[in-house]
Amino acid sequence: MNNTALRMKLETRNQKPTSARFCVKRSMLALACAGLFAITAGAAPAGVTVNGTALDDAVPSSGTGWSYAPPALTLSGAGPFTLSGTNEAGAVQVVVSSNVTCTVTFSNLTLAVSGSNRCAFALGENVNVSLSLRGANSLASGMLRAGLEVAAGRTLSITNAPGDAAGALTATGGHRCAGIGGGSYGNGGTVVINGGTVTVEGLGGGAGIGGGGDSGNGGAVTIHGGTVTANGGEYGADIGPGHNGTGSGANTFTGGSIRLADNSIAPAPSNGTARVWCVTVPDLTPGAPIAVTDLDPYGVTGLVAGENGKLYLWLPNGIYNFTADGEDYLANVADKDVRAVVPPPTYITFSSAEAFTVTVPSKSWTSKLYSSTNKTDWHEITAAGAIPAAGADGEFRLHFRGTGNRKITGSRTATPWSIAATRPVACSGNIETLLDYAQVAYGEHPPMDAYCLALLFKNCAALTTAPSLPATNLADNCYFCMFEGTGLTTAPALPATTLAPSCYDGMFCFCTSLMNAPTLPATTLALNCYGYMFYGCTSLMSVPELPATTLADSCYQRMFKNCAGIKLYTTSPGTAWNIPAGAANPAGWNAGMFEGTSGTCTGNPARGTTYYYVRMPAPGSGAYLAFSSAASFTITPQMAIWNGRLYCSTNTTTWQEFTEAGATSGRIGLWNHKLYICGVGNSRVSGSTPTLTRPWQIAASQTVGCSGNIETLLDHAKATGGLHPPMIAYCFASLFEGCAKLRSAPELPAATLVSGCYSAMFKDCTGLTRVPVLAATNLADNCYSAMFQGCTGIKLKTAGPGAPWSIPSGATGAMGWNNSMFANTGGAFTGNPAIGTVYYHAPPSSPPEENPYITFSSKKPFTITPQQPSWNGMLYTSTDTTNWVEFTTAGATAVDNGNGEYKLYICGAGNTRIAGDYLNRWTLDASGSVACSGNIETLLDYAQATNGEHPPMGSYCFAHLFRDCTALNSAPSLPATNLAASCYAYMFQSCTGIKLNTGGPGISWSIPNDAVEAPNWNAGMLADTSGSFTDDPQIGTTYYYVLNNPTTPTFATDGTGFVVCDGNASIKIDNAEIGAWYTVYATDDLTQTNWTKVGSSIQATGNQVVFTIPRDPTAPRRFFKVAASFTAP
């Protein structure tokens, strides 16, 4: 009954109806409030039912074991009784008669009374009630009475109703009374909670559960399960006595989540034998039921996280590893309440993408060592042997931990562990868990003996990641040669400040992939503590800070010997480094410290002297200019005009100083030749005055692409750190002047220019076809003068179509800034460009693709499914090129076009990215080979692509797109000219159906000759395909892919497919495969099978084949067909 209806009933209950209209309204109101049962028009429903019988607060009623004399509802029998409904006007006040034992169920019951000495539900003397909760229930009493009154000598047991784990009760006492327990001055009785969600609140000095205010003592409270929240009133306990109460029965907690709002309970709780303490379990889903495991015999039924996302468990002293909501937790109870934590891993884990084994030698550890493949079932290692990892979720894992160990290997001649793997193996977790995982779980550091972990992973070349080494107090030789010869790229943190003799001796020696040294914070050293630590780490490029002032004999001896990547100088530029001036000077402390490094300082450093080391770019970082070609080439400066240092590399790993002697590219694969150049501390590269500019020369037989940020020649670290290194006048003037083989220009991102900085930079570079973006807005005198003069491959015009180019409209000009900038170039526009005016590159001579989609075709059904919705516009698919639907991660299935050919078409709009990651690749489910044709750019934006434009591509645009599509046997065309970083990386990797060769026969395929390179645009693009060419394709080089049979010939559709003229007929095929043979056959009767060869077969040298067929005057009509084969007929 809602409040309005209740008020109407109260106002009219003692009146007779004054009109028929009123009686009808009242009857309707009663039916609406009563739900499924009907009452007479004169009845006054109380809104509560007992075992389905509605109570009428104007009419006494009764049933088996109960009676209702408004407002008292008396339960005098054993029940069971089910009370349901709502009455908040005090018209129903439940009393259980004295000496009764009964069963009661609250089923969505709400009772509220007001006024003094009125109780919603009370137990009489010597009563024992078993209460079940179904749905949400609430009791609230008036002043001086408990919400659910269980006075001394009474017993109440509460649980949730069967099948209703969410059964709940809220009980609120009146002023000076308990939520459950005694009223004012009243002592509490016995309360047992086995389940359900119970929330209690005492008021004005009353306990939450227990005694009332004004000296009420608490009763015995036992909780075995469920979720309990107890909140005592002012000065009242949450569980226990009320205000001024002097005692209470035992509080026994053997299960459940028990939240004490004010952490007030008396007496202290126990589980019947031992004191228990509150263990708070955080970080759970608020209001969610929580499953807890591994705490037997503690009761964990009916647990629900509070609105704060926490459980409150009560456990005796001990260490507990348990799960809550599937998450592992650790609690260490020691005479106080604690917060459970997600424990750190108590093991080390080896993991790899493919199967591997770890071989452990004969026992050398002190106590026990265990292995596991699932972190649950642990097996003690008692003998030498290979232990295999187990695979799950695409990763293979193997775990180890120990107990009671002080060493694992234990000597300078110990046998190392070994790893047999085909892919890199990572190791994670805390290495100390091999010693004693329990101590680690408690936040302790197990003690180590001498040579504790010496040689442990020596020569495990597959190991690329190390576990953590958090020990702070080390032992003699504890890490001796621990990672020698491994594949580590990064060293683990070494936080120890108390060192021991030879503790790090040879620790990382011959780790040739290690690029970063850890921080070494110790200030007091020990004998030979860092000796040979990084010996032979050829990729190490930086020198860690060494703050120690208390040195020891041989402490740094040969620490960096043969670290060829370290370049230490006595003069800048570079990062300053020194040994503190006040450091001690013991014998041999620095002997051979930098012997075999690559800078000018390779001797023994002096204390207090400042040195400078230069850190080179990391492989794949793009912090360099990248030059590439299909054949070997050399770049040679005519004069060393730069004022810092330049470095070059053929693999981005090993760098050497770039000098006037120049450098030659290195081959990566059969057709991929690379040279990388970067700088440190430069403000000029090729010029310093108008008369002192010296170009670099490029000697090459094939065109050479240049990509990357030109500012990396000044200072690669600043350029890749988001800064613009400062330039001085004529900084890059004439840099590539006369380099006719240069086909693409690097990025020129500087926003503020200086006089002559780019003047004549690309003059007479006739191989250039595109003008790079010039983003600068603060121009300077002659900054672009003659910049592209004589670049005949650049063809600009003043109107489209074509790729647009302009000087930013907000740029500020300067004297002669654009003089002869495009003089003698190859387009219609050869003048000086104006700020803000848009010019256009002439479109390429080859026509754009006709179809605005890519086509997949096969003789058998197939399905294409994207793994993730990684594109950032829209994709559409069709099976007939007419009816299009959105292409989603549900994929699409090809349909037979009626000629035994299954087709699927896909196009896009508004995309700059399609895949971008291995997890976003498309999968191809096919029982036969599937061909792909068309322009890949139609996936980005079909309208732009078919208009002859190149839609912009984002980084990793098509990366991994068709990776592992083994049924794919041909690739679409890739006509883009402005490439993006990693745009085609791994695009066709492991497409074993693709057979790409460097010569015919086959369908020709290439990257456009005028494409502009970007970092890693082609990395791994064709790796693990099946042709003779599986390297990274080069711009402008033609390759040929071979199908099992040539593609079915198609006639040209531009009107030249079949032409009759001057007595001859011509047939034109426009999808020919270079090297394949094409033959014309004729017949005059299509009902026959006797086709006759006409003329000679033609071996294709391009994509088109044309046959000329003389008229046969003896045949009234003839039908022709063209057949293709890879062998001459």
N, C-alpha and C positions, 0 to 999 in steps of 0.2 A: 504494500500500500504506500503510495507516495505521500509526501507531506500534505499536499492540498486535500487529497482524499481523506487523510487521517483527521485533519482539522474539521472537515465537513461532518465526519462521523461523530466526533466528539461533541460538536455543537448540536447535533440532532438526535443523539441516541435515546434521550428520554422524551422525545416529542413524537406525536403521531403525524403521519403525512398530511399535509395541508392541501395537496392536490394530486390528481393522477399523474400529472407531469413530473412532479417531484419523485413519486414512487418509482417511475420508470427510470429516471436518472440514477436513483440510488441502487436499483437492481443492476443496472449496467455497471455501475462503479464496483459493486460487490463482485460481480463475475470477473471483471478485469483484474481485481486484486487477488481473488481466490485461485485463479488459474484453471485447473481441471475439474474442480468440484463446484457444485452450485449450492446456494443457500436461499432461504426465502427472502422476500423483499424487505422484511422487517428485521433481518439478522444484522449483527455487527461483528464482522470477522476480525479476529485478533492478528491475522497474518501468519500464524504459526500452526503447524500440523504435528500431531503425535501419531506415529505409525500410519500416516496418510489421512488421519481424521483432523479436520480443521477445527480450531478453537474459535468460539464466539464469546467475546468478552462481555456480552450481555446475558449469556445463557450458560449455566453450569453444564458440564459434560463429563463423561468418564469413559474408560475402556479398561481392558485387562491390565491390571496392575497400576493404573494411573487415574487421576481425577483432576478436574479443573474447576475450581471455584474462584472466578476472577478476583484478583489477579494471580492467585496461587495455583501453580501446576505441580501436583504432588505425585512423585514416583514412589509407589509403595511396594511394587513387586520386583521380580528378578529381571523382567524385560524379556527379550531385548527391546529397547525403546529407540526410535529414530525421530529426532526433533529437527524440523526444517522450517524455513521461512524467516520473516523479519518482523520484529516489533520493537520499536524504539520509544514507545510511550509508557513503558512500565506496566503494560497490561498482561504480561506473562513473566512471572517470577517462579523459577523452578526450585523445588525443595525435594530432596531425597529423604524419605522417612527414616527415622532411627532404626538401627539394627538391620538394615537392608543391604544385601549384596546384589548389585545389578549391573547390567550391561547397557550402555547408552552410546548412540551414534549421533554426532552433530553432522548434519548434511546441509551445508550452506545456511547455517543458523546465525541470526544476528538478534541479540537481545540487549536492550539498554534500558536502564531505569534511572530515575533521578529522585532527589529528595533524601531525607535522612533515614538511615536504617533500612534501606530497601536493597535487596540482593538479586542479581540476575540468576545465579545458580548456586545453591548451597547444599552441603552434605550434612545430614543430621548426625546425631551421636552414633558412634560405632558403625558407621556406614563404610562400605567398600565399593567404589564405582570403577568399572573398567570403561574408559571413554575412547571411542574411535572417532577419527576426524575424516570427513569427506568434504572436499571443496574448501571454501573460505568461510571461517566462522569467527564470531566476535561476541564477547561478553563484556559489559560495562555496568558497574553497580553504583549505587548512590553513596552518600556520605556514611562513614562508619562501617561499611561492609566491603569485603574483598570481592574482586571481580569474579572469581570462581572460588567460593569460600570452602576451604578444607581446613577446618579447625583441628586442634589437637584431638587425637582419638579417632580421626577419620583417615581413610586411605583413598587416594586417587591414582589410577594408572592411565597413562595417555599413550596412544599410538595412532598411526594413520590407518584408515579403513583399507581393507584388502582391495588391491587394484587401484588405489589412489595414493601414489607416492607424494602427491602435492598437497595432501590434506593439511590444513593449517588452522590454528587458533590464536586469536589475540584476546588476552584477558587484562582488563584495566580496573584496578581497585578504586574505590571511592576515597575521599580525603581521609588520611591517616590509616590506610588499609593496604594490604598486599594485593598484587595482581592475582596470584594463586596462593592461598594460605589463610591467615587469620585476618579478622576485621580489627577495628580499633580495640586496643587492649588485648587482642586475641592472639593466642599462640598458634603456630602453624602445625598442620598434621603431616602425614606421610605422602609424599608425591613421588611417583615413579614415571619416567618418560622413556618409552621404548622406540618411538618414531613420531613422524609428523613434524611440522614446523610450528613451534610454540613461541609466541612473543608475549611477554608479561611486563606489566608496568605497575609499580606501586606508587601511591601518591601521599604527600604530606607525612613522610616518616615511615610509611609501610614498605616492606621488602618487596622485591620483584617476585620471588618465591620464598615464602616463610612467614615471619611474624608481622602482625600489624603494628602501627605506630603506638606510642604510649606504652612501651615496655613489653610488647609482644615478642615472644621467643620463636625461633624458627623450628620447624620440624625436620624430619629426615628426608633428604632429597637424593634420589638415585636416578641417574641418567645412563641408559644403555645405548641409545641411538637417537636419530632425529636431529633437528636443528633448533636450538633454544637460544633465545635472546632475552636476557633478564635485566631489568632496569629498576632499581630501587628508588623510592621517593627520597626527599631530602632527609639525610641522616639515616636512612634505611639501607640495609645491605641489598645488593643485587640478588644474592641467595643467602638466607640466614635470618637473623633477628631484625625486627623493626627498630625504630628509634627508641633508645633506652632499654632495648632488650638485652638480657644478660647471658643468653645461651642459645644453643641450637642443636638439633640432632645432627647425625653424621651426613656429610655430603660425599656421595660415592659416584664417581664418574668412570664408567668403563666403556663408554662409546659416545658418539654424537659430536656435533659442533656446538659448543656452549660459549656464548658470547656474553661477558659481563660488562655492562655499559660503563660502570665506574670502577671495574676491577675490584669489587667489594664482595667478599664471601667469608662466611664464618660458620663452622670452623673450616680450616684449610681442607680442600678436597683430597680424596685418596681413591684408589681403585679397589679398596678393601684390604689391601696388604701394604701398599706403599703410597707415599705422598705423590700426587700428580701435579704437573705444571702445564700452563697453557702454551701450546705450540701454534702460533699463528701461521697459516698457510696463505701467502699473498698471491696476487697476479692471476686470479681466476676470473671467469666471466660472471659479472654481477647477476644474482638472481637465478643462476643456472644450477640444476642438480649436478653434483660432483661425485664421480666414482673415485674411491680411494682404495688402493691395494697395498698389500705387504705390511699391514699393521696388526695382523692377528695376534692376540684375540680381541683387540679393540673393536668395538662395534661401529660400523661405517655405513649403516643403512640410513636412508633418508637425509643425506647431507646436502644442503643447499648453500651456495655462496651468498654472503650478504650483499647489500647494495654497494659495499666497498670492495667487492670481489675477494673476500677472505673467508676462510674457515678457521674455527678455533677448536683444536683437538687438545685433549688433556692426557698427558703421558708421564710415566715415572722416569727417573734418571736413566739415561742410556743414549745410544746413538741409533738413529732411525733413518733408514733409506726406504722411501716409499714413493708411490706415484699418486698424484691427484690430477684428475682430468687428463690423464695420459702423460703428464710431465713428471720427470724425476725430481724429488725433493730430498733434502738432507736436513735432519734436525739433531742437534747435540744438546740434550737436556742435562743440565748439571745444577740442580738446586735453584733454578730460576726459570721464569717464563722466557721463551725464546721465539725467534722468527725463523721458520723453515726457509731454506735457501735452495735455489737450483744449484746442485753441486757441480764443481768443475769436473771434467772428465777424469775418471780415476784409472786411466789407462792411456797408452799411446796407440794411435791408429795409423796403419799403413793403408793407403787407398790408391787406386789406379782405375783407368777406364777399361782395362783388360786384365785377364787373369795373370796372377803372379804368385810366386812362393817366396817365403823368407826361411832361410836355413839357419838354424841355431846350432852351434857346435856343442860338444860335450859340456856337461855342467861345470861352470866356473863360478857361478853366483853363490852367494852365501847360504840362502835358505830355499825359497820357493819362487818359481816363475810359472806364469799361466798364459795360455793363449785362448782366443775365442774368435768366432766369426760373426757372432750376433750380440755380444756384450751381455748375454744372459747365461749361456752355458760355457763355463770355463774349464779348461783341461790343464792339469799340471804337466809341465815339460820336464821329463826325467832323463831323456836321452837325446843325442844329436839326431837331426833330421830336418827335412824340408816340410814346411807347414804351408798349405795352400790357402789363399784368400778365397772368400765366397762372394758371389755377385748378387746384387740387389739394386733395383732402380738404376740400372746402367752403370753401376760402379762396384768394383771389387774391394773388399775391406778385410783387414786382419788386425786384431787387437791383442795387446800384451799388457800384463801387469804383474807385480810381484809383491811378496810380503817378507818382512824380516831380512831383507838383503842390505848389505853395506857395500857390495861391489857386484858388477855384472861380468866384466871380463877379468880384470884384476891383475894384469901383469903387462910388462913391456913386450912380451912375446906371445900374447894371447891370440887365439884364432878369432878373426872378426866374424860377425854375422854376414850373410850374403843374401842378395836379392836377385832372383831371376825374373825378368820382366821384359815385355816387348814395348811397353809404353812407360812414360814417366810415373814414378811412384812418389807420393807425398807422405810425409810423416807428421802427425799432429798430436797434440796432447803434451803433458808434462813428463819429461824424461824421468823425473823422480818417482813416478808411479811404478817404474820397474823395480825400484828399491822397496818401497812400502806404500802401496796405494792408500791404505787407511790413514796413515800419517798425513799424506798429502790432502786427503779429504778434510782433515781437521785443520788445515792451514799450516801444517808443520813442514819442516825440511828434514827428511831422513838423513842421518849422518853418512858420510862417504869415507871409504878407505882409500889408500893410495892406489892409483891406476884403476879407479872405480869403473870408468867407462872408456878406458883407453882402447883405441883401435876398433871401437864397436862397429862402425859402419864403413870402415876402410874399404875403398875400391867398390863401393855400391854405386856404380855409375848411374843407375836408374833413379837414384834418390835425388829429388829436386827441391824438396822442402824439408826443413829440419823441425823436430819437436822443440818445445820451449825448454830452456835450461835456467830455471829461476833460482838455483842455489846461490846463496850470498856468502857462505863460508866454504872455501874450496879445500881440496886435499892434494897432496903431492901428485903431479902427473895425472890428475883425475880425468882430464879431457885429452890426454896425449893422443895425437893423430886420430882423433875421434871421427872426423869427416874427411880424412885424406882421400883424394881421388874421387869424391862423389860429384854428382851433377848439380849441387846447390847453386842457386842464383842469388839468394839472399841469406845472410847469416842470421842465426837466431840472436835475440837480445842476450847480453851477458851482464847482468846487473851486479855481479859480485864486486865488493869493495875490499874484502879481505882475501888476498891471494895466497897461493902456496907455491913452492918451487916447481917450476916447469908445468904449472897447472894448465896452460894453454899451448904447450910446446907442440908445434906442428899441427895444430888443431884443424886448420883448413888447407893444409899444403896440397898443391896440385888440384885445387877446385877451380878448374879453368873457366867455369861459367859464372863464378862469383863476381858480382859487380859492385857490391856495397859492403863495407866493413861495419861491424856493429860499434856502438858507442862503448868506450872503455873507461869507466868512471873512476877506477882506483887511483888514489894519490900516493899510496905507499906500495911499492912493488917488491917482488921476491925474485930470487935467483932464477934467471932464464924463463921468467913467467910468460913472456911474449915471444920467446925465441922461435924462429921459423914458422910463426903462426900463419902467415899468408904466403909462404914460400911457393913460387910458381903459379900464383893466382893471376894469370895473364889478362883476365878481363877486369880486374880491379882497377878503378880509375881515380879513386879518392883516397886521401890519407886521413884516418880518424884523428880527432883531437886527442892529444896525449897529455893530460893535465898533471901527471905525477911529478912531484918534486923530490920524493925520497926514492931514488933509483937503486937498483941492485946490480950486482955483477951479471953481465950478459943479458940483462932484462929485455933489450930490444935486438939482440943479435940476429941478423939476417931475417928480420921480421917481414920485410917486403922483397926479399931477394927474388929476382927474375919475374917480378910483377911488371911485365912489359907495358901494361896499360897505364901505369902511373907515370905521369910526366911532371917532374919536379924541377923548378927553375930557381935561380937566385934573384931574378928580376920579374916584375909584373909584365903582362897581365896574368891573372889567375887568382886563386883563393889563397889568402895568406895562411901560413902554418908555421909553427915553431915548437921547440922544446923549451919549457920555461927557463928563463935566465938564471933563476935561483936554484935550479935542480942540482942534485948531487952529481959527483963525477966518479962513480966506481969503475972498476976495471972492465973493459970490453963491453960497456953498456950499449954501445951503438955499432959494434963491429959488423960491417957488411950490411947495414940496415937497409940501404937502397941499392945495393949491388944488383946490376942487371935490369934496372928500370930504364925508362925511355927519355927522360928529360936531360937537361944539361947537368943536373946535380945527381950523381950516382954514387957519391961517396958516403962518408959517415957524417951526419948532420951535427952541427955545433949547437951547444946550449945558447939560447938567447938570440940566435940568428933567424931572421924571417926568410922563409922560402915561399914559393908559390907553386901550387899544383893546378893543372888544367884538367877539368873533367870533361870527357867527351860525351857525345849524345848516346843514349841507350839505343840498342837495335830496335828498329820499327817505330822510333819516337817521332820521326819526321823532322827532327831538329837539324836539317841539313838540306842542301840542294842535291837533288838526285838526277843524274844524267843516265840515259839508257839508250841502247841501240841494239839492232839485230846482229851487229858485228863489232869487233874490237875497235876502240877509238882511244885517242890520247888528247888530253887538254894540257896546254902549256902556256903559262903566263910569259909575256915578253920582258917583264920587269917586276920585281917584288915591291910594289908601291904600297901595299897594305902596311898599316902601322901597329898591328897587334900580331896575331898568329893565325895561320890557316892550316887546316888539317884535311887529309883525304883518306878514304877507305874504299875498299871494293866489297865490303860485306857488312858495314855499320858496326862491326865488333872490334876489329883491329884497325887502329888509326895511326897514321904517321904524318909528320909535318909536310905540308904542301909548299913546294919551293919553285924557283924558276926552272928547275929540271922537269917540272910537270908530273903527270901521273897517267897511267894507262888503266883502262877499265878492266874489271875482272868478269869472268864468265860465270853466270848462274844458270845452269841448264844449257841446252844446246844453242839456243838462239837469243839468250838474254844476257846482255853485257851491261854492267853497271859501274858507275863511279859516283861517289858521294863526297861532297866538300862542305866544310863548315868553318866557322871562325870564332875567335875569342879576342875580345878587347880591341877590335878594329873600329875606326870611324871613317876609313876609306879603303877601297879595294883596288881600283884600276886607274884612279886619277887623283890629282891634287891641285892642279892649276889648268887653265885652258890649254897650255902647251905641254903639259906633262900628263898625258894619258896613254896608257899602253894596253891594247886589247889582249885578251886571251885567244889562243888559237886552238881550233878543234880539228884534228886530223882524223877523218872517218871515211869509210867506204859506203856506209848507210846513214840515213838521217838519224839525228840524235835529238831525243826529247829532253827537256829540262823541266823539272817540277819542284815544288817546294817554295818556301819563303825566302826571297833574296836577302832579307835581313839576317838570316842565319849565317851569312858570310861575315857579318859584322860581329855579332855575338849570339851564338845559338841559344845560350841559356836565357838571355834577356828576350830574344825573339819568341821563344816558345813559352816564356813566362808571361806573355801578354804585354810586353813593353816594346817600344820602338827604339832600338839602339840609336844613339845620335850619329848623324852623318855630317861630314864636312864637305865643302864645295867640291864638285866634280868626283864625288865618291865612287859612282859606278860608270862614269863617262867612258864610252867606247868599249865597255867590258866585252861584248860579243861582236864587235864590229868586224864584218867580213866573214863571219862564221856561216857560210852558205848551207852547211849541213844541219844547222840548228832548226828544228821543226816546231818547237813550242817554247814559249817564254815562261819564266817562273812568276810567282805571285809578287806584286809590288805594293805592299799594304801600307806604306808610310803615309801618314796623314799630313805631315808638314815637311816640305821639301827645302832644299838648299840650292844655291846657284849651281847650275850645270850638272846636277846630281845624276840625271839620266841622259844627258846629251850624247847623241850618237851611239847610244847603248846597243842598239840592234841594227845599226846602219849596215845596209847591204847583206842582211840575213835573208837571202832570197827564198829559203825554205820555210820561213814563217808564213802562216796563213791567217792567224788570229791575233788581234791586239789584246793584250791582257787588260784586266780591269785596273784602272788608275783611280784609286780612291781618294787621293790627296785633295784637300780643299784649300790648303795654304801653299800656293805655288810660289816659285822663286824665279829670278832672272835665268833665262835659258835652260830651265829645268828639263824641258822636253825637246829642246832644239835638235833637229835632225835625228830624233830618236829612232824612227823607222824608215828613214830616207833610203830609197833603193831596195826596199823589201817588196819585190815584185809579186810575191805570193799573197800579199795582203791586198784585198780588193774591197775597198769601202765605197759606199754610195750614199747619196743623201735621202733616198726613199726606199721603203721596204718592197717586197718581203726580204727577210734576212735577219740574222741575229743582231740585236741592237747593241750599240756601244756609244758612250759619251763621256765627256768630262763632267763631273758633278755640277749641277746647276748652282750650288752655293759656293763654288770655288772662287778664290780671289786671285786674279791674274797678276802678272809681273812683266817686266820688260823682256821681250823676246822669248817668253816662256814656251811658245809653240812654233818658233821659226822653223820652216822646212820640215815639220814633224812628219809629214807623209809625202814629202816630195819624191817623185819617181816611183811611187808604189803602183800596184797593178790595177786599181779600181778606177771608177769614174770620178771619185773624189781624191784629189792629191794635194789639197791645200792645207792651210793651217786651221785646225778645228777650233770651233767657238765653244765657249763655256756653256753648258746646258743644252747644246744642240745634239740631237740624236742622229747617229750615222748607222749604217747597216752593212754587215758583211754580206757580200754576194753569196747566194745559196750555192751549194755544191753542184757541179755539173750533172751528177747522176740524178735521175728523177726520184721523187719520194715514193715510198711504198704505196701501192694502190689500196690495199685492204686496211681498214682501221682496226685491226685486231691481230692477235697471233692465233695460229691454227694448230691444233693437235689432231693427228689422224693415225688410224691403225686398222688393221684387218680384223682385230678382235676387240671386245669391249674393254674399257678402261675407265678409271676414276682418278681425278686430281683433287687433292685435299690439302689446303693450307693448314699448318699446325697452329698458327696464331694469327689474329687479325692485325698484322703488323703494318699494313699500308695505311697511309694517312689521308687518302681521299676516298674514292669509290672504285670498286671493281665490278664488272658485269660479265655474265657468261651466257652462251647461247649454243644450241645444237643445230640451228638452221640459219644463223646470221640475221634473222628477222625478229624473233621473239627473244627478248633479253630479260634476264633476272639478275638480281644482285648476287655476286659471288661471295660466299662467306666461308667460315671454317667448316661448314657442313660439307663443303666440296661440291663437285659436279661430275656427272657420269656422261660419257659420250653416247651418242645415239647413231644407229645405222642410218645412213643417208639414202638407203634404198638401192645402193650399188655395191653393197658388201663392204662399205668403208665407214668406219666409226669416226665421227667428227665431234670436236669440241672447240669452241671459240671463246676467247677471253680478251677483254679490253678494259681500260680504266679511264678515269677522269680526275684531275686535281691531285695526283700523287707526285711526291718526290722521293718516296721510298716504297719498296714492295716487300722485301724480306728483311735483310739486315743482320740476321743472326742464325746460327745453326738451329736453334729451337723454333725459328719462324719459317723454316724451309717448307717447300711444297712436297708432298709425297705422291708418287705415281703407282697406282695399283693396276697392274696390267699383266695379261697372260701372253702378250706378244709385243713386238717392237712398236714404239710410238714415235712418230716424226713430229717435229715442231718447226713451223715456218712462220714468216712474217716479221714485222719490226717490233723488237722488244720494247721500244719506246711507246708503243700503243698501250702498254700496261700503265704507263704514267699518265698520258693524256692523249687519247686517240685523235682528238681534233687538232691539237698542235702538231702531232706526228704526221698526219695526212696532209697538213698544210705546208709541209716542208720544213717545219721548225723542229728544234730539239728541246723537248721539255726539260727543265732543270732537274738534275739528280742530286739527292742528298748523299752524304757519306754512307757507305755500306748499302747503297740503294738496292742492288740485286744480289748482294753477297749471300752465298749458300742457297740461292733460290731453288736450283734443281739438284742439289747435292744428294747423292745416293739414289737418284732416279735411274736405276740400271736399265730400265726398258727404253729410255730415251736414246734415239739413234741419230738425231740431227739437232742442230742448234739454230735458233732464230737469228736474224741479222741484228747486229749491234752497231747502229750507225751513229751513235752519239759522238760528238767531237769535243765537248767540254766535259771531261771525265771528272769524277769526284773520288775522294779518298776511299779506297777499298771498294769501289762501286761494283766490280765484278769478282771480288775475292771469293774463291772456292765455289763459284757459281755452278760449275759442272763437275766438281770433284767426285770421283767414284762413279761417274756415269759411264759404266763399262760398255754400254751400247754405242757410245760415240767413238768413232775411229777417225782421228784427225791426222793427216799426213802432211809433209812439207811439199809433196809433189802429187800430180794427178795419177790415175784418173780419180774423179770425184767432184763433188759440188764445191765450188770455190767459196771461201769464207775468210773474212778479214776484219780488222779494226781500221776505220778510215785513216787514210794517210795524214789528214789534217787534224786528227784528234789531239787534244792537249792533255798531257799526262797529269796524273795526280798521285800522291803517295799510295803505294800498295794497291793501285787500281786493279791489277791483274794477279795478285798473289794467290797461288794455288788454284788458279781458275780451271785448269784442265788436269790437275793432278789425279793420277790413278784412273784415267780414261784408257781406252784400248788401242789407240792408234800408235804410230811411230813417233808422234809429237805429243808429249804430255807436259811440256814446260809452260811457262807463262807466255802467252802470245804477245807479239810486238806490234806496235802501231805501223800500219802500212804494209805489213808482210802478209802474203796470200797463203792460206792453207787450204786443204781439201779434205772433206769428210766423205767417207765411203760407206754406202749402204750395201746390204747383201745383194740387192739388185738396184739398178738405177730407178729413180723416181719415174712414175708414169709420165710420158711426155704430154705437155699441154700446149695447144695452139695459142699463139699470141691473140690477145683480145682487143687490140687497138685497130682492127680492120686489116691487118697484114697477115693474119693467120692462114688464110687461103685466098689467093688472088688469081684471077684468070685474065690474061692480057696478051695480045699479039700471038695468039695460038699456043701460048704456054701457060702452065699453071705453076704457082709458087706456094710452097708450104713453109711456114715459119714456126719453129718451136722456141719458146722463150724461157724454158726452165732446164736447159741442157746442163749436164754435168761434165766438166772438163775431163777429157780423156775417154769418155764413154762413146760407144758407137751407136749411130742412129740410122735406121733403114726404113725406106718407104715401101709399102706393099699395096697392091691394087687388085680389085676384082670387079666384075661387071654384074655379079649376082650375089646379093647378101645372103641368099639361102644356101649358098655353097661354102665350102671351107677351103677352096683352092685359091688362096691368095698368092699373087705373083710378085716377086721382088722387082722394083722399078729402079733402074740406074744403080749407082754405086753407093755403098754406105759411107757415111761421113763421121769422122772422129771429131768430137767437139773440142774446140780450142777456147771457147768462151761460153757464156750462158745462153747464146742464141745459135740456132742452126737453121739454115734456109736451103730448101730443095727447089730446084727448077725442073719441071717435068714437061717434056714436049707432048703436044697433043697426039693421040693415037687415032688416026682417021678410020680405023677398022672397028673401033669400039664405040657404039652409040652412047654409052655412058660408062663411067667408072667411079668406083668408091676407093678411097685411100685410107690407109692407117699408117702410123709411125711406131716402130718398135725400138726399144733401147736395150743395150747389153754392154757388159764390160769387156767382152771379147768380140773381135771382128767376125761378122756372120760368114 
